[in-house]
Amino acid sequence: MATYRQIQDDIRQRYGRTVETCWIAHVKELNGLTRRMSPNRILPTARKHPCPPKWRPVIEDSMRRFGML
C-alpha cells in the first residue's frame, strides 16, 4: 500500500498540484480502505476538510496506479 507522500508525489508529478493528506484520507474512507477512525478527530460524523469533488477522481486514479483500488 502506498504512503500518503507517495500519492502526493505522484499527483504532483502528473498534475502539478499538491493534494492535502486529509483529502487522501477522505477518499480512502469513501472506498473502504480505513480500519478505524483517527483518535484526534473532533467530530466522528463530519470531516473538517473533505475532499473536493473535482480531486476525488485524481486521487482514486493515483491509488489505482499503486494497486490500492
TORPAFI-423867 format. One record per atom (N, C-alpha, C, O): residue in three letters; x, y, z; atom name. Coordinates in steps of 0.001 Angstrom, whole numbers, plus 500000, padded with zeros to 6 digits. Layout:
# residues N
- ALA,X,Y,Z,CA
...
***
This chain:
# residues 69
- MET,500844,498826,500000,N
- MET,500000,500000,500000,CA
- MET,500892,501240,500000,C
- MET,501888,501303,500720,O
- ALA,500528,502198,499202,N
- ALA,501314,503417,499062,CA
- ALA,501110,504334,500273,C
- ALA,500062,504312,500919,O
- THR,502117,505126,500556,N
- THR,502005,506098,501631,CA
- THR,501346,507370,501104,C
- THR,501217,507566,499895,O
- TYR,500941,508213,502017,N
- TYR,500343,509489,501636,CA
- TYR,501345,510309,500817,C
- TYR,500962,510957,499843,O
- ARG,502603,510284,501198,N
- ARG,503644,511034,500493,CA
- ARG,503794,510533,499058,C
- ARG,503939,511337,498138,O
- GLN,503760,509218,498856,N
- GLN,503876,508668,497509,CA
- GLN,502699,509096,496637,C
- GLN,502885,509416,495463,O
- ILE,501506,509104,497190,N
- ILE,500333,509541,496443,CA
- ILE,500451,511025,496114,C
- ILE,500167,511437,494990,O
- GLN,500870,511830,497090,N
- GLN,501051,513260,496845,CA
- GLN,502090,513507,495755,C
- GLN,501869,514335,494872,O
- ASP,503217,512800,495806,N
- ASP,504276,512979,494809,CA
- ASP,503806,512581,493412,C
- ASP,504126,513249,492429,O
- ASP,503045,511487,493330,N
- ASP,502524,511035,492041,CA
- ASP,501592,512085,491432,C
- ASP,501685,512386,490242,O
- ILE,500705,512631,492240,N
- ILE,499766,513649,491739,CA
- ILE,500510,514927,491387,C
- ILE,500175,515581,490400,O
- ARG,501513,515294,492177,N
- ARG,502295,516496,491881,CA
- ARG,503028,516366,490551,C
- ARG,503095,517328,489786,O
- GLN,503573,515196,490270,N
- GLN,504298,514981,489014,CA
- GLN,503360,515009,487816,C
- GLN,503713,515557,486771,O
- ARG,502175,514429,487949,N
- ARG,501273,514321,486801,CA
- ARG,500369,515531,486610,C
- ARG,500014,515860,485478,O
- TYR,499986,516206,487709,N
- TYR,499022,517304,487608,CA
- TYR,499582,518653,488052,C
- TYR,498941,519683,487841,O
- GLY,500753,518665,488658,N
- GLY,501350,519918,489102,CA
- GLY,500645,520541,490294,C
- GLY,500727,521752,490495,O
- ARG,499963,519742,491076,N
- ARG,499230,520244,492239,CA
- ARG,499439,519295,493402,C
- ARG,499410,518077,493226,O
- THR,499650,519844,494591,N
- THR,499791,519025,495781,CA
- THR,498434,518906,496463,C
- THR,497794,519912,496769,O
- VAL,498004,517684,496698,N
- VAL,496726,517460,497381,CA
- VAL,496983,517349,498881,C
- VAL,498077,516989,499315,O
- GLU,495974,517658,499645,N
- GLU,496070,517600,501102,CA
- GLU,495964,516142,501583,C
- GLU,495286,515323,500961,O
- THR,496632,515838,502680,N
- THR,496554,514484,503221,CA
- THR,495145,514172,503716,C
- THR,494711,513021,503671,O
- CYS,494431,515195,504188,N
- CYS,493055,514952,504654,CA
- CYS,492148,514573,503482,C
- CYS,491172,513847,503667,O
- TRP,492461,515056,502284,N
- TRP,491692,514663,501096,CA
- TRP,491937,513192,500792,C
- TRP,491007,512456,500463,O
- ILE,493197,512764,500902,N
- ILE,493535,511360,500654,CA
- ILE,492829,510474,501673,C
- ILE,492286,509428,501318,O
- ALA,492834,510887,502930,N
- ALA,492162,510118,503981,CA
- ALA,490664,510019,503706,C
- ALA,490061,508971,503935,O
- HIS,490071,511085,503224,N
- HIS,488640,511072,502911,CA
- HIS,488338,510098,501773,C
- HIS,487371,509339,501845,O
- VAL,489155,510118,500735,N
- VAL,488954,509202,499600,CA
- VAL,489162,507757,500043,C
- VAL,488439,506865,499602,O
- LYS,490143,507520,500910,N
- LYS,490358,506169,501432,CA
- LYS,489131,505701,502212,C
- LYS,488718,504548,502094,O
- GLU,488557,506587,502998,N
- GLU,487364,506236,503765,CA
- GLU,486184,505938,502833,C
- GLU,485440,504984,503062,O
- LEU,486013,506743,501796,N
- LEU,484916,506533,500849,CA
- LEU,485038,505200,500109,C
- LEU,484033,504629,499685,O
- ASN,486268,504706,499955,N
- ASN,486493,503449,499254,CA
- ASN,486689,502272,500207,C
- ASN,487046,501179,499768,O
- GLY,486463,502475,501488,N
- GLY,486521,501392,502462,CA
- GLY,487924,500910,502789,C
- GLY,488102,499742,503136,O
- LEU,488915,501767,502688,N
- LEU,490293,501360,502953,CA
- LEU,490766,501706,504359,C
- LEU,491905,501399,504712,O
- THR,489922,502334,505166,N
- THR,490328,502661,506530,CA
- THR,489763,501628,507481,C
- THR,488684,501080,507257,O
- ARG,490497,501372,508534,N
- ARG,490070,500360,509509,CA
- ARG,489389,500980,510711,C
- ARG,488484,500391,511304,O
- ARG,489836,502182,511066,N
- ARG,489282,502823,512249,CA
- ARG,489336,504342,512075,C
- ARG,489941,504848,511131,O
- MET,488708,505044,512983,N
- MET,488710,506498,512943,CA
- MET,489934,507021,513698,C
- MET,490373,506420,514679,O
- SER,490464,508118,513241,N
- SER,491613,508737,513891,CA
- SER,491251,509154,515320,C
- SER,490162,509684,515541,O
- PRO,492135,508928,516288,N
- PRO,491802,509277,517668,CA
- PRO,491719,510791,517907,C
- PRO,491114,511224,518888,O
- ASN,492312,511590,517031,N
- ASN,492270,513035,517246,CA
- ASN,491179,513723,516427,C
- ASN,491163,514950,516327,O
- ARG,490281,512956,515850,N
- ARG,489184,513523,515066,CA
- ARG,488155,514137,516004,C
- ARG,487723,513498,516963,O
- ILE,487765,515372,515728,N
- ILE,486888,516113,516630,CA
- ILE,485455,515604,516567,C
- ILE,484883,515240,517595,O
- LEU,484868,515574,515378,N
- LEU,483504,515085,515200,CA
- LEU,483521,513760,514440,C
- LEU,484007,513709,513311,O
- PRO,483005,512699,515031,N
- PRO,483033,511404,514338,CA
- PRO,482126,511334,513115,C
- PRO,482311,510462,512266,O
- THR,481161,512223,513009,N
- THR,480216,512157,511893,CA
- THR,480543,513106,510747,C
- THR,479939,513004,509679,O
- ALA,481475,514015,510941,N
- ALA,481762,515010,509892,CA
- ALA,483259,515218,509735,C
- ALA,484028,515055,510682,O
- ARG,483657,515581,508525,N
- ARG,485049,515911,508246,CA
- ARG,485199,517418,508211,C
- ARG,484334,518129,507699,O
- LYS,486304,517897,508758,N
- LYS,486561,519334,508759,CA
- LYS,486953,519810,507363,C
- LYS,486521,520878,506929,O
- HIS,487773,519022,506652,N
- HIS,488228,519372,505307,CA
- HIS,487998,518186,504365,C
- HIS,488934,517434,504094,O
- PRO,486774,518003,503863,N
- PRO,486534,516894,502938,CA
- PRO,487189,517139,501579,C
- PRO,487510,518273,501225,O
- CYS,487376,516080,500845,N
- CYS,487989,516172,499520,CA
- CYS,487027,516854,498553,C
- CYS,485862,516468,498466,O
- PRO,487505,517869,497822,N
- PRO,486639,518486,496805,CA
- PRO,486299,517469,495713,C
- PRO,487144,516653,495345,O
- PRO,485075,517511,495197,N
- PRO,484647,516519,494195,CA
- PRO,485538,516446,492963,C
- PRO,485682,515368,492386,O
- LYS,486143,517556,492538,N
- LYS,486960,517513,491321,CA
- LYS,488295,516802,491537,C
- LYS,488920,516384,490562,O
- TRP,488753,516651,492787,N
- TRP,490030,515976,493051,CA
- TRP,489871,514515,493416,C
- TRP,490861,513784,493443,O
- ARG,488658,514066,493699,N
- ARG,488444,512659,494058,CA
- ARG,488879,511708,492943,C
- ARG,489593,510748,493232,O
- PRO,488478,511927,491664,N
- PRO,488927,511000,490609,CA
- PRO,490445,511000,490433,C
- PRO,491023,509970,490088,O
- VAL,491086,512123,490663,N
- VAL,492542,512216,490525,CA
- VAL,493222,511360,491596,C
- VAL,494158,510614,491306,O
- ILE,492741,511476,492830,N
- ILE,493317,510691,493927,CA
- ILE,493038,509206,493718,C
- ILE,493918,508374,493943,O
- GLU,491824,508865,493291,N
- GLU,491494,507463,493045,CA
- GLU,492345,506886,491918,C
- GLU,492754,505727,491981,O
- ASP,492612,507683,490892,N
- ASP,493475,507233,489797,CA
- ASP,494885,506942,490304,C
- ASP,495491,505942,489921,O
- SER,495397,507806,491154,N
- SER,496722,507574,491731,CA
- SER,496724,506308,492590,C
- SER,497683,505537,492561,O
- MET,495666,506102,493342,N
- MET,495575,504896,494176,CA
- MET,495525,503632,493304,C
- MET,496099,502604,493663,O
- ARG,494846,503714,492176,N
- ARG,494816,502571,491238,CA
- ARG,496210,502281,490699,C
- ARG,496589,501119,490554,O
- ARG,496968,503318,490405,N
- ARG,498338,503134,489912,CA
- ARG,499210,502391,490916,C
- ARG,500119,501652,490537,O
- PHE,498923,502595,492206,N
- PHE,499687,501904,493251,CA
- PHE,499045,500597,493672,C
- PHE,499550,499930,494576,O
- GLY,497931,500208,493032,N
- GLY,497283,498936,493338,CA
- GLY,496447,498937,494596,C
- GLY,496169,497873,495149,O
- MET,496041,500099,495059,N
- MET,495236,500187,496273,CA
- MET,493761,499977,495980,C
- MET,493017,499536,496856,O
- LEU,493330,500279,494782,N
- LEU,491912,500111,494406,CA
- LEU,491803,499069,493308,C
- LEU,490702,498773,492844,O
***
